[in-house]
Amino acid sequence: MNLSKYFYLVCCLLSFLTPVSMVFAQDGTTKIILLRHSEKDTTGSDPTLSEAGRQRAARLPEVFRKFEPDLFYSTRTRRTIQTVQGWAAKKGREIRFYDPRQLRAFADTLRQQHGKTIVVVGHSNTMPMLVNELTGTSGLGALDESVYGKAWIVSIKEDKVKAEEVNY
């Protein structure tokens, strides 16, 4: 076997080892996973997750295993932080905070993260609105309070933006 065949073989093998996030970064695609917080306890002004919510949150890394998040964002409520806390820790990432009352400015911040994979957790009324801000549409309204297993994956590459709704 000549040297060029070895080089080709090594390149092929390395391509299988390239993390998914590297592929997105190489082609400039930004992936944003938008989640509503998991099920919450119904007591108090800043409730924690319920047992069902803790179980759902624990499954997030497996549900979204094809993604390698670079950044995690949350509002400052306990239930949103707890939803991604374990996933962020598993990836060795800190959780950054955003103001859900400033969605347009936050959408601009997200758009500037070229080639990154980002997880954003928020609330039933803010996540659909953030999808609208990112996609330049107005089609989504607030989620019903009983809906927890819905997410959106927004892909941004240059001027092209698409959103995919996912039930998990």
Chimera marker file (.cmm) of the C-alpha trace (Angstrom):
<marker_set name="trace">
<marker id="1" x="0.000" y="0.000" z="0.000" r="1" g="1" b="0" radius="0.5"/>
<marker id="2" x="1.481" y="3.368" z="-0.932" r="1" g="1" b="0" radius="0.5"/>
<marker id="3" x="1.628" y="6.458" z="1.301" r="1" g="1" b="0" radius="0.5"/>
<marker id="4" x="-1.402" y="8.177" z="-0.249" r="1" g="1" b="0" radius="0.5"/>
<marker id="5" x="-3.601" y="5.185" z="0.576" r="1" g="1" b="0" radius="0.5"/>
<marker id="6" x="-2.450" y="5.320" z="4.218" r="1" g="1" b="0" radius="0.5"/>
<marker id="7" x="-3.223" y="9.011" z="4.345" r="1" g="1" b="0" radius="0.5"/>
<marker id="8" x="-6.693" y="8.412" z="2.879" r="1" g="1" b="0" radius="0.5"/>
<marker id="9" x="-7.354" y="5.586" z="5.370" r="1" g="1" b="0" radius="0.5"/>
<marker id="10" x="-6.290" y="7.738" z="8.339" r="1" g="1" b="0" radius="0.5"/>
<marker id="11" x="-8.494" y="10.624" z="7.152" r="1" g="1" b="0" radius="0.5"/>
<marker id="12" x="-11.483" y="8.293" z="6.817" r="1" g="1" b="0" radius="0.5"/>
<marker id="13" x="-10.949" y="6.896" z="10.298" r="1" g="1" b="0" radius="0.5"/>
<marker id="14" x="-10.579" y="10.355" z="11.818" r="1" g="1" b="0" radius="0.5"/>
<marker id="15" x="-13.808" y="11.524" z="10.192" r="1" g="1" b="0" radius="0.5"/>
<marker id="16" x="-15.705" y="8.871" z="12.168" r="1" g="1" b="0" radius="0.5"/>
<marker id="17" x="-14.165" y="10.158" z="15.397" r="1" g="1" b="0" radius="0.5"/>
<marker id="18" x="-15.061" y="13.811" z="14.813" r="1" g="1" b="0" radius="0.5"/>
<marker id="19" x="-17.667" y="14.954" z="17.347" r="1" g="1" b="0" radius="0.5"/>
<marker id="20" x="-20.991" y="16.142" z="15.980" r="1" g="1" b="0" radius="0.5"/>
<marker id="21" x="-20.367" y="19.630" z="17.410" r="1" g="1" b="0" radius="0.5"/>
<marker id="22" x="-17.150" y="19.867" z="15.367" r="1" g="1" b="0" radius="0.5"/>
<marker id="23" x="-19.098" y="19.103" z="12.190" r="1" g="1" b="0" radius="0.5"/>
<marker id="24" x="-21.554" y="21.908" z="13.005" r="1" g="1" b="0" radius="0.5"/>
<marker id="25" x="-18.694" y="24.280" z="13.816" r="1" g="1" b="0" radius="0.5"/>
<marker id="26" x="-16.874" y="23.446" z="10.581" r="1" g="1" b="0" radius="0.5"/>
<marker id="27" x="-19.855" y="24.273" z="8.413" r="1" g="1" b="0" radius="0.5"/>
<marker id="28" x="-20.806" y="27.299" z="10.522" r="1" g="1" b="0" radius="0.5"/>
<marker id="29" x="-24.181" y="25.970" z="11.619" r="1" g="1" b="0" radius="0.5"/>
<marker id="30" x="-25.376" y="27.107" z="15.016" r="1" g="1" b="0" radius="0.5"/>
<marker id="31" x="-27.732" y="24.682" z="16.762" r="1" g="1" b="0" radius="0.5"/>
<marker id="32" x="-29.952" y="25.979" z="19.555" r="1" g="1" b="0" radius="0.5"/>
<marker id="33" x="-31.989" y="23.530" z="21.642" r="1" g="1" b="0" radius="0.5"/>
<marker id="34" x="-34.833" y="25.358" z="23.374" r="1" g="1" b="0" radius="0.5"/>
<marker id="35" x="-36.556" y="23.597" z="26.268" r="1" g="1" b="0" radius="0.5"/>
<marker id="36" x="-39.257" y="24.416" z="28.715" r="1" g="1" b="0" radius="0.5"/>
<marker id="37" x="-38.207" y="23.531" z="32.259" r="1" g="1" b="0" radius="0.5"/>
<marker id="38" x="-39.197" y="20.067" z="33.446" r="1" g="1" b="0" radius="0.5"/>
<marker id="39" x="-42.193" y="19.379" z="35.674" r="1" g="1" b="0" radius="0.5"/>
<marker id="40" x="-42.238" y="21.597" z="38.740" r="1" g="1" b="0" radius="0.5"/>
<marker id="41" x="-43.498" y="21.303" z="42.281" r="1" g="1" b="0" radius="0.5"/>
<marker id="42" x="-46.653" y="23.349" z="42.675" r="1" g="1" b="0" radius="0.5"/>
<marker id="43" x="-45.771" y="25.099" z="45.928" r="1" g="1" b="0" radius="0.5"/>
<marker id="44" x="-43.910" y="28.331" z="46.565" r="1" g="1" b="0" radius="0.5"/>
<marker id="45" x="-43.050" y="31.338" z="44.438" r="1" g="1" b="0" radius="0.5"/>
<marker id="46" x="-39.856" y="29.781" z="43.029" r="1" g="1" b="0" radius="0.5"/>
<marker id="47" x="-40.628" y="26.052" z="42.974" r="1" g="1" b="0" radius="0.5"/>
<marker id="48" x="-38.105" y="23.289" z="42.463" r="1" g="1" b="0" radius="0.5"/>
<marker id="49" x="-38.588" y="20.359" z="40.115" r="1" g="1" b="0" radius="0.5"/>
<marker id="50" x="-40.965" y="17.607" z="41.118" r="1" g="1" b="0" radius="0.5"/>
<marker id="51" x="-39.804" y="13.995" z="41.100" r="1" g="1" b="0" radius="0.5"/>
<marker id="52" x="-41.146" y="13.613" z="37.546" r="1" g="1" b="0" radius="0.5"/>
<marker id="53" x="-39.264" y="16.776" z="36.583" r="1" g="1" b="0" radius="0.5"/>
<marker id="54" x="-35.999" y="15.508" z="38.068" r="1" g="1" b="0" radius="0.5"/>
<marker id="55" x="-36.400" y="12.269" z="36.121" r="1" g="1" b="0" radius="0.5"/>
<marker id="56" x="-37.102" y="14.126" z="32.861" r="1" g="1" b="0" radius="0.5"/>
<marker id="57" x="-34.114" y="16.419" z="33.443" r="1" g="1" b="0" radius="0.5"/>
<marker id="58" x="-31.854" y="13.412" z="34.086" r="1" g="1" b="0" radius="0.5"/>
<marker id="59" x="-32.849" y="11.971" z="30.677" r="1" g="1" b="0" radius="0.5"/>
<marker id="60" x="-31.939" y="15.106" z="28.676" r="1" g="1" b="0" radius="0.5"/>
<marker id="61" x="-28.327" y="14.094" z="27.879" r="1" g="1" b="0" radius="0.5"/>
<marker id="62" x="-29.576" y="10.798" z="26.474" r="1" g="1" b="0" radius="0.5"/>
<marker id="63" x="-32.530" y="12.325" z="24.589" r="1" g="1" b="0" radius="0.5"/>
<marker id="64" x="-30.224" y="14.861" z="22.914" r="1" g="1" b="0" radius="0.5"/>
<marker id="65" x="-27.147" y="12.611" z="22.741" r="1" g="1" b="0" radius="0.5"/>
<marker id="66" x="-26.319" y="13.536" z="19.138" r="1" g="1" b="0" radius="0.5"/>
<marker id="67" x="-25.581" y="17.094" z="20.300" r="1" g="1" b="0" radius="0.5"/>
<marker id="68" x="-22.441" y="18.247" z="22.103" r="1" g="1" b="0" radius="0.5"/>
<marker id="69" x="-23.486" y="21.499" z="23.802" r="1" g="1" b="0" radius="0.5"/>
<marker id="70" x="-20.940" y="24.281" z="24.031" r="1" g="1" b="0" radius="0.5"/>
<marker id="71" x="-23.140" y="26.641" z="26.059" r="1" g="1" b="0" radius="0.5"/>
<marker id="72" x="-26.038" y="26.347" z="28.491" r="1" g="1" b="0" radius="0.5"/>
<marker id="73" x="-28.404" y="29.230" z="29.271" r="1" g="1" b="0" radius="0.5"/>
<marker id="74" x="-31.153" y="29.415" z="31.882" r="1" g="1" b="0" radius="0.5"/>
<marker id="75" x="-33.355" y="31.963" z="33.549" r="1" g="1" b="0" radius="0.5"/>
<marker id="76" x="-32.591" y="32.478" z="37.241" r="1" g="1" b="0" radius="0.5"/>
<marker id="77" x="-35.447" y="30.325" z="38.586" r="1" g="1" b="0" radius="0.5"/>
<marker id="78" x="-34.679" y="27.136" z="40.470" r="1" g="1" b="0" radius="0.5"/>
<marker id="79" x="-36.755" y="24.934" z="38.148" r="1" g="1" b="0" radius="0.5"/>
<marker id="80" x="-34.966" y="26.099" z="34.982" r="1" g="1" b="0" radius="0.5"/>
<marker id="81" x="-31.516" y="25.826" z="36.538" r="1" g="1" b="0" radius="0.5"/>
<marker id="82" x="-32.290" y="22.345" z="37.882" r="1" g="1" b="0" radius="0.5"/>
<marker id="83" x="-33.522" y="21.236" z="34.446" r="1" g="1" b="0" radius="0.5"/>
<marker id="84" x="-30.056" y="21.596" z="32.862" r="1" g="1" b="0" radius="0.5"/>
<marker id="85" x="-27.767" y="21.537" z="35.896" r="1" g="1" b="0" radius="0.5"/>
<marker id="86" x="-26.865" y="17.854" z="35.595" r="1" g="1" b="0" radius="0.5"/>
<marker id="87" x="-26.389" y="17.995" z="31.823" r="1" g="1" b="0" radius="0.5"/>
<marker id="88" x="-24.164" y="21.070" z="32.048" r="1" g="1" b="0" radius="0.5"/>
<marker id="89" x="-22.102" y="19.477" z="34.839" r="1" g="1" b="0" radius="0.5"/>
<marker id="90" x="-21.724" y="16.286" z="32.816" r="1" g="1" b="0" radius="0.5"/>
<marker id="91" x="-20.316" y="18.352" z="29.921" r="1" g="1" b="0" radius="0.5"/>
<marker id="92" x="-18.106" y="20.433" z="32.218" r="1" g="1" b="0" radius="0.5"/>
<marker id="93" x="-19.979" y="23.629" z="31.373" r="1" g="1" b="0" radius="0.5"/>
<marker id="94" x="-21.280" y="26.475" z="33.499" r="1" g="1" b="0" radius="0.5"/>
<marker id="95" x="-24.831" y="27.726" z="33.180" r="1" g="1" b="0" radius="0.5"/>
<marker id="96" x="-25.126" y="31.276" z="31.908" r="1" g="1" b="0" radius="0.5"/>
<marker id="97" x="-28.156" y="33.379" z="32.752" r="1" g="1" b="0" radius="0.5"/>
<marker id="98" x="-30.424" y="35.480" z="30.551" r="1" g="1" b="0" radius="0.5"/>
<marker id="99" x="-33.343" y="37.797" z="31.196" r="1" g="1" b="0" radius="0.5"/>
<marker id="100" x="-36.593" y="36.312" z="29.783" r="1" g="1" b="0" radius="0.5"/>
<marker id="101" x="-38.018" y="39.847" z="29.546" r="1" g="1" b="0" radius="0.5"/>
<marker id="102" x="-35.322" y="40.714" z="26.972" r="1" g="1" b="0" radius="0.5"/>
<marker id="103" x="-35.895" y="37.967" z="24.379" r="1" g="1" b="0" radius="0.5"/>
<marker id="104" x="-35.063" y="40.069" z="21.319" r="1" g="1" b="0" radius="0.5"/>
<marker id="105" x="-31.653" y="41.043" z="22.732" r="1" g="1" b="0" radius="0.5"/>
<marker id="106" x="-31.044" y="37.463" z="23.870" r="1" g="1" b="0" radius="0.5"/>
<marker id="107" x="-31.919" y="36.148" z="20.393" r="1" g="1" b="0" radius="0.5"/>
<marker id="108" x="-29.287" y="38.525" z="18.981" r="1" g="1" b="0" radius="0.5"/>
<marker id="109" x="-26.745" y="37.154" z="21.475" r="1" g="1" b="0" radius="0.5"/>
<marker id="110" x="-27.557" y="33.588" z="20.417" r="1" g="1" b="0" radius="0.5"/>
<marker id="111" x="-27.234" y="34.438" z="16.714" r="1" g="1" b="0" radius="0.5"/>
<marker id="112" x="-23.696" y="35.694" z="17.355" r="1" g="1" b="0" radius="0.5"/>
<marker id="113" x="-22.544" y="32.277" z="18.629" r="1" g="1" b="0" radius="0.5"/>
<marker id="114" x="-21.496" y="31.019" z="15.194" r="1" g="1" b="0" radius="0.5"/>
<marker id="115" x="-20.985" y="27.283" z="14.909" r="1" g="1" b="0" radius="0.5"/>
<marker id="116" x="-21.923" y="26.561" z="18.527" r="1" g="1" b="0" radius="0.5"/>
<marker id="117" x="-24.425" y="24.139" z="19.988" r="1" g="1" b="0" radius="0.5"/>
<marker id="118" x="-26.440" y="25.887" z="22.664" r="1" g="1" b="0" radius="0.5"/>
<marker id="119" x="-29.047" y="24.697" z="25.164" r="1" g="1" b="0" radius="0.5"/>
<marker id="120" x="-31.559" y="27.248" z="26.426" r="1" g="1" b="0" radius="0.5"/>
<marker id="121" x="-34.102" y="26.469" z="29.121" r="1" g="1" b="0" radius="0.5"/>
<marker id="122" x="-36.991" y="28.741" z="29.952" r="1" g="1" b="0" radius="0.5"/>
<marker id="123" x="-40.722" y="28.801" z="30.495" r="1" g="1" b="0" radius="0.5"/>
<marker id="124" x="-43.989" y="27.871" z="28.790" r="1" g="1" b="0" radius="0.5"/>
<marker id="125" x="-44.529" y="31.421" z="27.575" r="1" g="1" b="0" radius="0.5"/>
<marker id="126" x="-40.933" y="32.377" z="26.714" r="1" g="1" b="0" radius="0.5"/>
<marker id="127" x="-39.572" y="29.408" z="24.765" r="1" g="1" b="0" radius="0.5"/>
<marker id="128" x="-42.102" y="29.641" z="21.903" r="1" g="1" b="0" radius="0.5"/>
<marker id="129" x="-41.557" y="33.410" z="21.799" r="1" g="1" b="0" radius="0.5"/>
<marker id="130" x="-37.782" y="32.921" z="21.614" r="1" g="1" b="0" radius="0.5"/>
<marker id="131" x="-38.271" y="30.494" z="18.710" r="1" g="1" b="0" radius="0.5"/>
<marker id="132" x="-40.336" y="33.228" z="17.011" r="1" g="1" b="0" radius="0.5"/>
<marker id="133" x="-37.557" y="35.781" z="17.622" r="1" g="1" b="0" radius="0.5"/>
<marker id="134" x="-34.870" y="33.469" z="16.242" r="1" g="1" b="0" radius="0.5"/>
<marker id="135" x="-36.845" y="32.479" z="13.156" r="1" g="1" b="0" radius="0.5"/>
<marker id="136" x="-38.382" y="35.877" z="12.422" r="1" g="1" b="0" radius="0.5"/>
<marker id="137" x="-41.893" y="34.444" z="12.591" r="1" g="1" b="0" radius="0.5"/>
<marker id="138" x="-44.849" y="34.830" z="14.928" r="1" g="1" b="0" radius="0.5"/>
<marker id="139" x="-46.521" y="31.454" z="14.616" r="1" g="1" b="0" radius="0.5"/>
<marker id="140" x="-45.914" y="30.017" z="18.073" r="1" g="1" b="0" radius="0.5"/>
<marker id="141" x="-47.901" y="30.894" z="21.167" r="1" g="1" b="0" radius="0.5"/>
<marker id="142" x="-47.366" y="30.003" z="24.806" r="1" g="1" b="0" radius="0.5"/>
<marker id="143" x="-47.426" y="26.344" z="25.754" r="1" g="1" b="0" radius="0.5"/>
<marker id="144" x="-50.196" y="24.994" z="27.924" r="1" g="1" b="0" radius="0.5"/>
<marker id="145" x="-49.085" y="24.651" z="31.553" r="1" g="1" b="0" radius="0.5"/>
<marker id="146" x="-49.390" y="20.856" z="31.275" r="1" g="1" b="0" radius="0.5"/>
<marker id="147" x="-46.899" y="20.551" z="28.371" r="1" g="1" b="0" radius="0.5"/>
<marker id="148" x="-43.344" y="19.694" z="29.411" r="1" g="1" b="0" radius="0.5"/>
<marker id="149" x="-41.922" y="17.314" z="26.798" r="1" g="1" b="0" radius="0.5"/>
<marker id="150" x="-41.667" y="19.738" z="23.894" r="1" g="1" b="0" radius="0.5"/>
<marker id="151" x="-38.474" y="21.287" z="22.549" r="1" g="1" b="0" radius="0.5"/>
<marker id="152" x="-37.347" y="23.151" z="19.462" r="1" g="1" b="0" radius="0.5"/>
<marker id="153" x="-34.077" y="22.804" z="17.632" r="1" g="1" b="0" radius="0.5"/>
<marker id="154" x="-33.252" y="25.961" z="15.728" r="1" g="1" b="0" radius="0.5"/>
<marker id="155" x="-30.508" y="25.700" z="13.108" r="1" g="1" b="0" radius="0.5"/>
<marker id="156" x="-28.860" y="28.864" z="11.834" r="1" g="1" b="0" radius="0.5"/>
<marker id="157" x="-26.430" y="28.875" z="8.940" r="1" g="1" b="0" radius="0.5"/>
<marker id="158" x="-25.654" y="32.220" z="7.372" r="1" g="1" b="0" radius="0.5"/>
<marker id="159" x="-29.084" y="33.707" z="6.482" r="1" g="1" b="0" radius="0.5"/>
<marker id="160" x="-30.954" y="30.412" z="6.667" r="1" g="1" b="0" radius="0.5"/>
<marker id="161" x="-32.898" y="29.608" z="9.818" r="1" g="1" b="0" radius="0.5"/>
<marker id="162" x="-35.076" y="26.580" z="10.414" r="1" g="1" b="0" radius="0.5"/>
<marker id="163" x="-36.859" y="25.287" z="13.475" r="1" g="1" b="0" radius="0.5"/>
<marker id="164" x="-37.790" y="21.717" z="14.215" r="1" g="1" b="0" radius="0.5"/>
<marker id="165" x="-40.268" y="20.849" z="16.957" r="1" g="1" b="0" radius="0.5"/>
<marker id="166" x="-39.374" y="17.779" z="18.988" r="1" g="1" b="0" radius="0.5"/>
<marker id="167" x="-41.446" y="15.845" z="21.519" r="1" g="1" b="0" radius="0.5"/>
<marker id="168" x="-39.438" y="13.898" z="24.052" r="1" g="1" b="0" radius="0.5"/>
<link id1="1" id2="2" r="1" g="1" b="0" radius="0.2"/>
<link id1="2" id2="3" r="1" g="1" b="0" radius="0.2"/>
<link id1="3" id2="4" r="1" g="1" b="0" radius="0.2"/>
<link id1="4" id2="5" r="1" g="1" b="0" radius="0.2"/>
<link id1="5" id2="6" r="1" g="1" b="0" radius="0.2"/>
<link id1="6" id2="7" r="1" g="1" b="0" radius="0.2"/>
<link id1="7" id2="8" r="1" g="1" b="0" radius="0.2"/>
<link id1="8" id2="9" r="1" g="1" b="0" radius="0.2"/>
<link id1="9" id2="10" r="1" g="1" b="0" radius="0.2"/>
<link id1="10" id2="11" r="1" g="1" b="0" radius="0.2"/>
<link id1="11" id2="12" r="1" g="1" b="0" radius="0.2"/>
<link id1="12" id2="13" r="1" g="1" b="0" radius="0.2"/>
<link id1="13" id2="14" r="1" g="1" b="0" radius="0.2"/>
<link id1="14" id2="15" r="1" g="1" b="0" radius="0.2"/>
<link id1="15" id2="16" r="1" g="1" b="0" radius="0.2"/>
<link id1="16" id2="17" r="1" g="1" b="0" radius="0.2"/>
<link id1="17" id2="18" r="1" g="1" b="0" radius="0.2"/>
<link id1="18" id2="19" r="1" g="1" b="0" radius="0.2"/>
<link id1="19" id2="20" r="1" g="1" b="0" radius="0.2"/>
<link id1="20" id2="21" r="1" g="1" b="0" radius="0.2"/>
<link id1="21" id2="22" r="1" g="1" b="0" radius="0.2"/>
<link id1="22" id2="23" r="1" g="1" b="0" radius="0.2"/>
<link id1="23" id2="24" r="1" g="1" b="0" radius="0.2"/>
<link id1="24" id2="25" r="1" g="1" b="0" radius="0.2"/>
<link id1="25" id2="26" r="1" g="1" b="0" radius="0.2"/>
<link id1="26" id2="27" r="1" g="1" b="0" radius="0.2"/>
<link id1="27" id2="28" r="1" g="1" b="0" radius="0.2"/>
<link id1="28" id2="29" r="1" g="1" b="0" radius="0.2"/>
<link id1="29" id2="30" r="1" g="1" b="0" radius="0.2"/>
<link id1="30" id2="31" r="1" g="1" b="0" radius="0.2"/>
<link id1="31" id2="32" r="1" g="1" b="0" radius="0.2"/>
<link id1="32" id2="33" r="1" g="1" b="0" radius="0.2"/>
<link id1="33" id2="34" r="1" g="1" b="0" radius="0.2"/>
<link id1="34" id2="35" r="1" g="1" b="0" radius="0.2"/>
<link id1="35" id2="36" r="1" g="1" b="0" radius="0.2"/>
<link id1="36" id2="37" r="1" g="1" b="0" radius="0.2"/>
<link id1="37" id2="38" r="1" g="1" b="0" radius="0.2"/>
<link id1="38" id2="39" r="1" g="1" b="0" radius="0.2"/>
<link id1="39" id2="40" r="1" g="1" b="0" radius="0.2"/>
<link id1="40" id2="41" r="1" g="1" b="0" radius="0.2"/>
<link id1="41" id2="42" r="1" g="1" b="0" radius="0.2"/>
<link id1="42" id2="43" r="1" g="1" b="0" radius="0.2"/>
<link id1="43" id2="44" r="1" g="1" b="0" radius="0.2"/>
<link id1="44" id2="45" r="1" g="1" b="0" radius="0.2"/>
<link id1="45" id2="46" r="1" g="1" b="0" radius="0.2"/>
<link id1="46" id2="47" r="1" g="1" b="0" radius="0.2"/>
<link id1="47" id2="48" r="1" g="1" b="0" radius="0.2"/>
<link id1="48" id2="49" r="1" g="1" b="0" radius="0.2"/>
<link id1="49" id2="50" r="1" g="1" b="0" radius="0.2"/>
<link id1="50" id2="51" r="1" g="1" b="0" radius="0.2"/>
<link id1="51" id2="52" r="1" g="1" b="0" radius="0.2"/>
<link id1="52" id2="53" r="1" g="1" b="0" radius="0.2"/>
<link id1="53" id2="54" r="1" g="1" b="0" radius="0.2"/>
<link id1="54" id2="55" r="1" g="1" b="0" radius="0.2"/>
<link id1="55" id2="56" r="1" g="1" b="0" radius="0.2"/>
<link id1="56" id2="57" r="1" g="1" b="0" radius="0.2"/>
<link id1="57" id2="58" r="1" g="1" b="0" radius="0.2"/>
<link id1="58" id2="59" r="1" g="1" b="0" radius="0.2"/>
<link id1="59" id2="60" r="1" g="1" b="0" radius="0.2"/>
<link id1="60" id2="61" r="1" g="1" b="0" radius="0.2"/>
<link id1="61" id2="62" r="1" g="1" b="0" radius="0.2"/>
<link id1="62" id2="63" r="1" g="1" b="0" radius="0.2"/>
<link id1="63" id2="64" r="1" g="1" b="0" radius="0.2"/>
<link id1="64" id2="65" r="1" g="1" b="0" radius="0.2"/>
<link id1="65" id2="66" r="1" g="1" b="0" radius="0.2"/>
<link id1="66" id2="67" r="1" g="1" b="0" radius="0.2"/>
<link id1="67" id2="68" r="1" g="1" b="0" radius="0.2"/>
<link id1="68" id2="69" r="1" g="1" b="0" radius="0.2"/>
<link id1="69" id2="70" r="1" g="1" b="0" radius="0.2"/>
<link id1="70" id2="71" r="1" g="1" b="0" radius="0.2"/>
<link id1="71" id2="72" r="1" g="1" b="0" radius="0.2"/>
<link id1="72" id2="73" r="1" g="1" b="0" radius="0.2"/>
<link id1="73" id2="74" r="1" g="1" b="0" radius="0.2"/>
<link id1="74" id2="75" r="1" g="1" b="0" radius="0.2"/>
<link id1="75" id2="76" r="1" g="1" b="0" radius="0.2"/>
<link id1="76" id2="77" r="1" g="1" b="0" radius="0.2"/>
<link id1="77" id2="78" r="1" g="1" b="0" radius="0.2"/>
<link id1="78" id2="79" r="1" g="1" b="0" radius="0.2"/>
<link id1="79" id2="80" r="1" g="1" b="0" radius="0.2"/>
<link id1="80" id2="81" r="1" g="1" b="0" radius="0.2"/>
<link id1="81" id2="82" r="1" g="1" b="0" radius="0.2"/>
<link id1="82" id2="83" r="1" g="1" b="0" radius="0.2"/>
<link id1="83" id2="84" r="1" g="1" b="0" radius="0.2"/>
<link id1="84" id2="85" r="1" g="1" b="0" radius="0.2"/>
<link id1="85" id2="86" r="1" g="1" b="0" radius="0.2"/>
<link id1="86" id2="87" r="1" g="1" b="0" radius="0.2"/>
<link id1="87" id2="88" r="1" g="1" b="0" radius="0.2"/>
<link id1="88" id2="89" r="1" g="1" b="0" radius="0.2"/>
<link id1="89" id2="90" r="1" g="1" b="0" radius="0.2"/>
<link id1="90" id2="91" r="1" g="1" b="0" radius="0.2"/>
<link id1="91" id2="92" r="1" g="1" b="0" radius="0.2"/>
<link id1="92" id2="93" r="1" g="1" b="0" radius="0.2"/>
<link id1="93" id2="94" r="1" g="1" b="0" radius="0.2"/>
<link id1="94" id2="95" r="1" g="1" b="0" radius="0.2"/>
<link id1="95" id2="96" r="1" g="1" b="0" radius="0.2"/>
<link id1="96" id2="97" r="1" g="1" b="0" radius="0.2"/>
<link id1="97" id2="98" r="1" g="1" b="0" radius="0.2"/>
<link id1="98" id2="99" r="1" g="1" b="0" radius="0.2"/>
<link id1="99" id2="100" r="1" g="1" b="0" radius="0.2"/>
<link id1="100" id2="101" r="1" g="1" b="0" radius="0.2"/>
<link id1="101" id2="102" r="1" g="1" b="0" radius="0.2"/>
<link id1="102" id2="103" r="1" g="1" b="0" radius="0.2"/>
<link id1="103" id2="104" r="1" g="1" b="0" radius="0.2"/>
<link id1="104" id2="105" r="1" g="1" b="0" radius="0.2"/>
<link id1="105" id2="106" r="1" g="1" b="0" radius="0.2"/>
<link id1="106" id2="107" r="1" g="1" b="0" radius="0.2"/>
<link id1="107" id2="108" r="1" g="1" b="0" radius="0.2"/>
<link id1="108" id2="109" r="1" g="1" b="0" radius="0.2"/>
<link id1="109" id2="110" r="1" g="1" b="0" radius="0.2"/>
<link id1="110" id2="111" r="1" g="1" b="0" radius="0.2"/>
<link id1="111" id2="112" r="1" g="1" b="0" radius="0.2"/>
<link id1="112" id2="113" r="1" g="1" b="0" radius="0.2"/>
<link id1="113" id2="114" r="1" g="1" b="0" radius="0.2"/>
<link id1="114" id2="115" r="1" g="1" b="0" radius="0.2"/>
<link id1="115" id2="116" r="1" g="1" b="0" radius="0.2"/>
<link id1="116" id2="117" r="1" g="1" b="0" radius="0.2"/>
<link id1="117" id2="118" r="1" g="1" b="0" radius="0.2"/>
<link id1="118" id2="119" r="1" g="1" b="0" radius="0.2"/>
<link id1="119" id2="120" r="1" g="1" b="0" radius="0.2"/>
<link id1="120" id2="121" r="1" g="1" b="0" radius="0.2"/>
<link id1="121" id2="122" r="1" g="1" b="0" radius="0.2"/>
<link id1="122" id2="123" r="1" g="1" b="0" radius="0.2"/>
<link id1="123" id2="124" r="1" g="1" b="0" radius="0.2"/>
<link id1="124" id2="125" r="1" g="1" b="0" radius="0.2"/>
<link id1="125" id2="126" r="1" g="1" b="0" radius="0.2"/>
<link id1="126" id2="127" r="1" g="1" b="0" radius="0.2"/>
<link id1="127" id2="128" r="1" g="1" b="0" radius="0.2"/>
<link id1="128" id2="129" r="1" g="1" b="0" radius="0.2"/>
<link id1="129" id2="130" r="1" g="1" b="0" radius="0.2"/>
<link id1="130" id2="131" r="1" g="1" b="0" radius="0.2"/>
<link id1="131" id2="132" r="1" g="1" b="0" radius="0.2"/>
<link id1="132" id2="133" r="1" g="1" b="0" radius="0.2"/>
<link id1="133" id2="134" r="1" g="1" b="0" radius="0.2"/>
<link id1="134" id2="135" r="1" g="1" b="0" radius="0.2"/>
<link id1="135" id2="136" r="1" g="1" b="0" radius="0.2"/>
<link id1="136" id2="137" r="1" g="1" b="0" radius="0.2"/>
<link id1="137" id2="138" r="1" g="1" b="0" radius="0.2"/>
<link id1="138" id2="139" r="1" g="1" b="0" radius="0.2"/>
<link id1="139" id2="140" r="1" g="1" b="0" radius="0.2"/>
<link id1="140" id2="141" r="1" g="1" b="0" radius="0.2"/>
<link id1="141" id2="142" r="1" g="1" b="0" radius="0.2"/>
<link id1="142" id2="143" r="1" g="1" b="0" radius="0.2"/>
<link id1="143" id2="144" r="1" g="1" b="0" radius="0.2"/>
<link id1="144" id2="145" r="1" g="1" b="0" radius="0.2"/>
<link id1="145" id2="146" r="1" g="1" b="0" radius="0.2"/>
<link id1="146" id2="147" r="1" g="1" b="0" radius="0.2"/>
<link id1="147" id2="148" r="1" g="1" b="0" radius="0.2"/>
<link id1="148" id2="149" r="1" g="1" b="0" radius="0.2"/>
<link id1="149" id2="150" r="1" g="1" b="0" radius="0.2"/>
<link id1="150" id2="151" r="1" g="1" b="0" radius="0.2"/>
<link id1="151" id2="152" r="1" g="1" b="0" radius="0.2"/>
<link id1="152" id2="153" r="1" g="1" b="0" radius="0.2"/>
<link id1="153" id2="154" r="1" g="1" b="0" radius="0.2"/>
<link id1="154" id2="155" r="1" g="1" b="0" radius="0.2"/>
<link id1="155" id2="156" r="1" g="1" b="0" radius="0.2"/>
<link id1="156" id2="157" r="1" g="1" b="0" radius="0.2"/>
<link id1="157" id2="158" r="1" g="1" b="0" radius="0.2"/>
<link id1="158" id2="159" r="1" g="1" b="0" radius="0.2"/>
<link id1="159" id2="160" r="1" g="1" b="0" radius="0.2"/>
<link id1="160" id2="161" r="1" g="1" b="0" radius="0.2"/>
<link id1="161" id2="162" r="1" g="1" b="0" radius="0.2"/>
<link id1="162" id2="163" r="1" g="1" b="0" radius="0.2"/>
<link id1="163" id2="164" r="1" g="1" b="0" radius="0.2"/>
<link id1="164" id2="165" r="1" g="1" b="0" radius="0.2"/>
<link id1="165" id2="166" r="1" g="1" b="0" radius="0.2"/>
<link id1="166" id2="167" r="1" g="1" b="0" radius="0.2"/>
<link id1="167" id2="168" r="1" g="1" b="0" radius="0.2"/>
</marker_set>
